């Protein structure tokens, strides 16, 4: 949105961009409870599977988790390039941990496990967060359970947090993945937002953008149509911004159902 469009609605910044600080993240009560579950699970040194369709808020949950985990007790390592083979995967983990990756897969694996054992001595629990994990190579998935095996599988020195689309759960539940799947203590699913969540989310984003608390910019019918047109928050952001621009062109200060319907039709 340009400055004229923003000012037209009494706002100070564009309301539906992806650039939002961690402190300003919005989470409905269901996702707040999920963050609580994640914090408790990692505090108990357990591993977690987190799945959901694109745009339902997985990244928001992870960012909220990052804020909640105390740095003094945890080492959270984020890896998002899931398309690598096993050796390059462990080299990526080495780089993320600040280690110098070696030439062979065995040496790289040894460096990672030795680092994990060193963190245990420092009383910092490592959490390896693998985003887009549904894209992991099969040879990486087949080896992950070995990464969790310390001192004859008697010590929980590392937690895995596997995040991806619902097909990740399907892959892990296959019989040949049972060594890894049995080590995942919590298997969580993020659902799409409810109509009430969508309305609350839109109010929150408009408030952050400078909108007055006592003035609606979207009618209730427009909000309902936004929810129907975009069950994912990412879709709602895109459609809501387009509806604001469409209403600006019509010289209206209130976004009505017709404006939202027009942008949904154009989006198809």
Kinemage of the C-alpha trace (Angstrom):
@kinemage 1
@onewidth
@group {chain A} dominant
@subgroup {mainchain}
@vectorlist {calphas} color= white
{ca unk a 1} P 0.000 0.000 0.000
{ca unk a 2} L 1.211 3.509 -0.767
{ca unk a 3} L 1.123 6.455 1.613
{ca unk a 4} L -2.124 7.868 0.180
{ca unk a 5} L -3.957 4.580 0.622
{ca unk a 6} L -2.650 4.201 4.190
{ca unk a 7} L -3.658 7.751 5.170
{ca unk a 8} L -7.087 7.383 3.533
{ca unk a 9} L -8.059 4.814 6.186
{ca unk a 10} L -6.554 6.754 9.086
{ca unk a 11} L -3.607 4.396 9.417
{ca unk a 12} L 0.079 5.144 9.886
{ca unk a 13} L 1.603 2.021 8.303
{ca unk a 14} L 0.514 -0.759 5.957
{ca unk a 15} L -1.457 -3.202 8.135
{ca unk a 16} L -1.043 -6.564 6.406
{ca unk a 17} L 2.654 -6.912 5.615
{ca unk a 18} L 4.741 -9.894 6.760
{ca unk a 19} L 7.172 -7.544 8.518
{ca unk a 20} L 5.956 -7.708 12.092
{ca unk a 21} L 8.031 -7.793 15.268
{ca unk a 22} L 7.903 -10.811 17.561
{ca unk a 23} L 6.407 -8.647 20.321
{ca unk a 24} L 3.489 -7.755 18.017
{ca unk a 25} L 2.617 -11.273 16.922
{ca unk a 26} L -1.011 -12.293 17.224
{ca unk a 27} L -1.940 -15.735 18.464
{ca unk a 28} L -5.441 -17.016 19.220
{ca unk a 29} L -5.950 -18.875 22.480
{ca unk a 30} L -5.641 -22.254 20.739
{ca unk a 31} L -2.174 -21.376 19.459
{ca unk a 32} L -1.122 -19.863 22.793
{ca unk a 33} L -1.941 -23.245 24.343
{ca unk a 34} L 0.153 -24.926 21.653
{ca unk a 35} L 3.152 -22.722 22.482
{ca unk a 36} L 2.677 -23.687 26.140
{ca unk a 37} L 2.739 -27.364 25.129
{ca unk a 38} L 5.917 -26.856 23.099
{ca unk a 39} L 7.679 -25.071 25.961
{ca unk a 40} L 6.671 -27.815 28.412
{ca unk a 41} L 7.765 -30.577 26.012
{ca unk a 42} L 11.175 -29.049 25.338
{ca unk a 43} L 11.597 -28.326 29.028
{ca unk a 44} L 11.109 -32.065 29.582
{ca unk a 45} L 13.738 -32.743 26.860
{ca unk a 46} L 11.214 -34.333 24.534
{ca unk a 47} L 10.846 -34.215 20.747
{ca unk a 48} L 7.849 -32.758 18.899
{ca unk a 49} L 6.151 -33.018 15.500
{ca unk a 50} L 4.232 -29.909 14.413
{ca unk a 51} L 2.213 -30.016 11.192
{ca unk a 52} L -0.306 -27.797 9.430
{ca unk a 53} L -1.397 -26.565 6.033
{ca unk a 54} L 0.469 -23.606 4.469
{ca unk a 55} L -0.288 -20.256 6.075
{ca unk a 56} L -2.150 -21.469 9.182
{ca unk a 57} L 0.372 -19.934 11.587
{ca unk a 58} L 3.183 -22.462 12.060
{ca unk a 59} L 5.847 -19.757 11.777
{ca unk a 60} L 3.984 -17.502 14.228
{ca unk a 61} L 3.932 -20.354 16.744
{ca unk a 62} L 7.653 -20.957 16.239
{ca unk a 63} L 8.492 -17.274 16.670
{ca unk a 64} L 6.434 -17.188 19.873
{ca unk a 65} L 8.283 -20.292 21.043
{ca unk a 66} L 11.627 -18.617 20.346
{ca unk a 67} L 10.624 -15.742 22.609
{ca unk a 68} L 9.501 -18.091 25.381
{ca unk a 69} L 12.539 -20.392 25.550
{ca unk a 70} L 15.129 -19.014 27.998
{ca unk a 71} L 18.524 -18.605 26.317
{ca unk a 72} L 20.295 -19.620 29.506
{ca unk a 73} L 18.847 -23.134 29.408
{ca unk a 74} L 18.388 -23.854 25.709
{ca unk a 75} L 20.284 -23.717 22.427
{ca unk a 76} L 17.678 -23.397 19.656
{ca unk a 77} L 19.118 -24.140 16.204
{ca unk a 78} L 16.942 -23.395 13.171
{ca unk a 79} L 17.451 -25.211 9.852
{ca unk a 80} L 15.113 -24.533 6.935
{ca unk a 81} L 16.923 -26.028 3.916
{ca unk a 82} L 15.366 -29.471 4.005
{ca unk a 83} L 16.281 -30.539 0.463
{ca unk a 84} L 19.847 -31.637 1.223
{ca unk a 85} L 21.336 -35.119 1.247
{ca unk a 86} L 22.543 -36.567 4.528
{ca unk a 87} L 26.129 -35.272 4.463
{ca unk a 88} L 25.140 -31.763 3.376
{ca unk a 89} L 22.332 -31.787 5.935
{ca unk a 90} L 24.793 -32.407 8.754
{ca unk a 91} L 27.158 -29.823 7.292
{ca unk a 92} L 24.265 -27.333 7.441
{ca unk a 93} L 23.650 -28.273 11.082
{ca unk a 94} L 27.360 -27.742 11.804
{ca unk a 95} L 27.280 -24.259 10.282
{ca unk a 96} L 24.094 -23.389 12.212
{ca unk a 97} L 25.788 -24.513 15.432
{ca unk a 98} L 28.889 -22.448 14.662
{ca unk a 99} L 31.054 -25.510 14.020
{ca unk a 100} L 33.519 -26.126 11.216
{ca unk a 101} L 32.009 -28.794 8.920
{ca unk a 102} L 34.402 -31.595 7.997
{ca unk a 103} L 34.801 -33.537 4.773
{ca unk a 104} L 33.167 -36.884 5.494
{ca unk a 105} L 29.640 -37.609 6.701
{ca unk a 106} L 30.947 -39.623 9.656
{ca unk a 107} L 33.219 -36.788 10.818
{ca unk a 108} L 30.470 -34.195 10.469
{ca unk a 109} L 28.073 -36.384 12.457
{ca unk a 110} L 30.722 -36.845 15.146
{ca unk a 111} L 31.219 -33.061 15.411
{ca unk a 112} L 27.487 -32.509 15.922
{ca unk a 113} L 27.115 -35.225 18.569
{ca unk a 114} L 30.220 -34.056 20.439
{ca unk a 115} L 28.805 -30.514 20.476
{ca unk a 116} L 25.493 -31.802 21.848
{ca unk a 117} L 27.338 -33.631 24.626
{ca unk a 118} L 29.302 -30.464 25.398
{ca unk a 119} L 26.076 -28.460 25.746
{ca unk a 120} L 24.819 -31.030 28.247
{ca unk a 121} L 27.891 -30.362 30.380
{ca unk a 122} L 27.070 -26.626 30.171
{ca unk a 123} L 23.475 -27.472 31.194
{ca unk a 124} L 22.072 -26.017 27.975
{ca unk a 125} L 19.591 -28.272 26.203
{ca unk a 126} L 19.926 -28.221 22.385
{ca unk a 127} L 16.771 -28.080 20.258
{ca unk a 128} L 17.163 -28.789 16.543
{ca unk a 129} L 14.260 -27.136 14.706
{ca unk a 130} L 13.833 -28.562 11.205
{ca unk a 131} L 11.408 -26.428 9.199
{ca unk a 132} L 9.833 -27.672 5.945
{ca unk a 133} L 10.661 -31.161 7.239
{ca unk a 134} L 8.192 -32.782 4.831
{ca unk a 135} L 10.881 -32.123 2.184
{ca unk a 136} L 13.639 -34.004 4.033
{ca unk a 137} L 15.482 -36.609 1.990
{ca unk a 138} L 14.649 -40.150 2.953
{ca unk a 139} L 18.248 -40.884 3.949
{ca unk a 140} L 18.120 -37.947 6.390
{ca unk a 141} L 14.861 -39.147 7.957
{ca unk a 142} L 16.273 -42.646 8.213
{ca unk a 143} L 19.242 -41.326 10.219
{ca unk a 144} L 17.644 -38.778 12.551
{ca unk a 145} L 16.824 -41.274 15.295
{ca unk a 146} L 20.553 -42.043 15.576
{ca unk a 147} L 21.213 -38.370 16.255
{ca unk a 148} L 18.961 -38.687 19.322
{ca unk a 149} L 20.817 -41.708 20.715
{ca unk a 150} L 23.291 -40.887 23.501
{ca unk a 151} L 24.920 -43.144 26.074
{ca unk a 152} L 23.169 -46.303 24.898
{ca unk a 153} L 19.928 -44.351 24.450
{ca unk a 154} L 19.806 -43.591 28.182
{ca unk a 155} L 20.192 -39.786 27.990
{ca unk a 156} L 17.840 -37.211 26.443
{ca unk a 157} L 20.519 -34.768 25.300
{ca unk a 158} L 18.787 -33.425 22.176
{ca unk a 159} L 15.222 -32.509 21.226
{ca unk a 160} L 14.000 -32.535 17.635
{ca unk a 161} L 11.252 -30.160 16.554
{ca unk a 162} L 10.042 -31.300 13.132
{ca unk a 163} L 7.771 -28.794 11.380
{ca unk a 164} L 6.026 -29.278 8.055
{ca unk a 165} L 2.913 -29.958 6.037
{ca unk a 166} L 0.461 -32.734 7.043
{ca unk a 167} L 2.149 -35.239 4.717
{ca unk a 168} L 5.124 -35.224 7.096
{ca unk a 169} L 3.013 -37.078 9.668
{ca unk a 170} L 2.081 -39.601 6.979
{ca unk a 171} L 5.739 -40.198 6.117
{ca unk a 172} L 6.768 -40.638 9.744
{ca unk a 173} L 3.920 -43.019 10.551
{ca unk a 174} L 5.130 -45.579 7.991
{ca unk a 175} L 6.526 -48.763 9.464
{ca unk a 176} L 10.146 -48.224 8.411
{ca unk a 177} L 10.181 -44.859 10.275
{ca unk a 178} L 9.029 -46.322 13.584
{ca unk a 179} L 12.489 -45.863 15.205
{ca unk a 180} L 12.180 -42.102 14.720
{ca unk a 181} L 8.413 -41.790 15.175
{ca unk a 182} L 8.490 -43.628 18.507
{ca unk a 183} L 10.950 -40.991 19.796
{ca unk a 184} L 8.537 -38.133 19.016
{ca unk a 185} L 6.602 -37.591 22.216
{ca unk a 186} L 4.147 -34.925 21.002
{ca unk a 187} L 2.426 -34.905 17.600
{ca unk a 188} L 0.641 -31.587 17.188
{ca unk a 189} L -1.583 -30.324 14.381
{ca unk a 190} L -2.290 -26.629 13.733
{ca unk a 191} L -5.797 -26.108 12.362
{ca unk a 192} L -7.140 -23.257 10.271
{ca unk a 193} L -8.441 -20.167 12.037
{ca unk a 194} L -12.080 -19.859 13.095
{ca unk a 195} L -14.287 -16.935 11.946
{ca unk a 196} L -13.823 -15.358 15.385
{ca unk a 197} L -10.048 -15.742 15.071
{ca unk a 198} L -10.096 -14.022 11.683
{ca unk a 199} L -12.066 -11.054 13.033
{ca unk a 200} L -9.708 -10.725 16.011
{ca unk a 201} L -6.665 -11.003 13.756
{ca unk a 202} L -7.863 -8.234 11.429
{ca unk a 203} L -8.608 -5.921 14.369
{ca unk a 204} L -5.148 -6.633 15.797
{ca unk a 205} L -3.329 -5.865 12.547
{ca unk a 206} L -5.308 -2.655 12.013
{ca unk a 207} L -4.585 -1.556 15.586
{ca unk a 208} L -0.851 -2.127 15.092
{ca unk a 209} L -1.066 -0.030 11.926
{ca unk a 210} L -2.515 2.920 13.834
{ca unk a 211} L -6.219 2.237 13.452
{ca unk a 212} L -8.552 3.784 16.032
{ca unk a 213} L -10.033 1.304 18.489
{ca unk a 214} L -13.506 2.856 18.188
{ca unk a 215} L -13.661 2.805 14.386
{ca unk a 216} L -14.220 -0.186 12.113
{ca unk a 217} L -12.520 -0.250 8.724
{ca unk a 218} L -13.973 -3.600 7.601
{ca unk a 219} L -17.683 -4.337 7.940
{ca unk a 220} L -18.652 -7.596 9.655
{ca unk a 221} L -19.836 -8.976 6.296
{ca unk a 222} L -16.468 -8.104 4.753
{ca unk a 223} L -14.631 -9.904 7.557
{ca unk a 224} L -16.843 -12.972 7.119
{ca unk a 225} L -16.121 -12.958 3.388
{ca unk a 226} L -12.380 -12.657 4.065
{ca unk a 227} L -12.572 -15.729 6.271
{ca unk a 228} L -14.384 -17.699 3.589
{ca unk a 229} L -11.922 -16.599 0.935
{ca unk a 230} L -8.752 -17.255 2.920
{ca unk a 231} L -8.686 -19.750 5.759
{ca unk a 232} L -4.908 -19.232 6.023
{ca unk a 233} L -3.565 -16.050 7.626
{ca unk a 234} L -1.260 -15.530 4.661
{ca unk a 235} L -4.277 -15.500 2.333
{ca unk a 236} L -6.183 -13.159 4.643
{ca unk a 237} L -3.257 -10.703 4.597
{ca unk a 238} L -3.165 -10.678 0.810
{ca unk a 239} L -6.931 -10.374 0.324
{ca unk a 240} L -7.409 -7.755 3.059
{ca unk a 241} L -4.687 -5.528 1.594
{ca unk a 242} L -6.220 -5.863 -1.872
{ca unk a 243} L -9.675 -5.014 -0.479
{ca unk a 244} L -8.286 -1.856 1.125
{ca unk a 245} L -6.798 -0.785 -2.198
{ca unk a 246} L -10.056 -1.540 -4.019
{ca unk a 247} L -12.049 0.520 -1.507
{ca unk a 248} L -9.563 3.395 -1.820
{ca unk a 249} L -10.082 3.452 -5.588
{ca unk a 250} L -13.839 3.666 -4.946
{ca unk a 251} L -13.210 6.545 -2.510
{ca unk a 252} L -14.747 4.603 0.377
{ca unk a 253} L -13.399 4.673 3.913
{ca unk a 254} L -15.192 1.475 4.856
{ca unk a 255} L -14.329 -1.893 3.284
{ca unk a 256} L -17.580 -3.628 2.430
{ca unk a 257} L -18.449 -7.155 1.362
{ca unk a 258} L -18.547 -6.227 -2.331
{ca unk a 259} L -14.936 -5.010 -2.278
{ca unk a 260} L -13.745 -8.240 -0.698
{ca unk a 261} L -15.808 -10.322 -3.137
{ca unk a 262} L -14.274 -8.485 -6.092
{ca unk a 263} L -10.696 -9.166 -4.966
{ca unk a 264} L -11.512 -12.834 -4.229
{ca unk a 265} L -12.940 -13.223 -7.719
{ca unk a 266} L -9.860 -11.558 -9.219
{ca unk a 267} L -7.611 -13.818 -7.134
{ca unk a 268} L -9.054 -17.038 -8.529
